């Protein structure tokens, strides 16, 4: 009859808590995707900055030394001679262990380049700071499906962690074909287990774990943002690759200035 209130089925006590856990899991995964994306940009910017601009910085150091030496040769002034010695010493400092192995290690241990040298496997270095849109799309889809935080079973968590490590590496290089292969591999793999809802105590414990995980991830995000490269990336959040180009243009201009100055200092006096 119209107007009569119908009784709704009584909701299980754990149902609301279960929904909260699922929502927290999805929110954490989205946060981890954002952090991993920024981490990739920081590492790629650092690597490409070293690869592309390192020779320009070395050339500037050499020109600074040559200019200082030419100025000292002209003046004979003790202060100019001291500055020339310091400039020359700065060109080729004695490397420490960290500098010697700079290209061998990254934040996850052995870098892809070093691993390739040791195993003989070819590796595709990143071509850009920010992977292309197709790579970002594939990465987000895979992370949402295969993320280890979705696993409750330890064996399943280990399987997902090994898989997502490969996904992260491919994404860092912007390797779209490999990401597509990984998507096919995941789709062809074991179907996700349908888990029975946990009891209240287990659900509360899961919420606490997710909260702690988010706190740790927030610390990682803050460290990335506060790093020197992170601060540089904040200058060009929409196009970090353009920032590399701008720095290169500035360095080229500085090289041209130093070369002109050196030419003037070494020109024979009329």
Helices and strands as residue ranges (DSSP letters): H 13-48, I 49-53, H 54-75, H 78-91, H 97-100, E 105-106, E 109-110, H 112-119, H 133-146, G 148-150, H 154-172, H 176-188, H 200-226, H 228-234, H 240-266
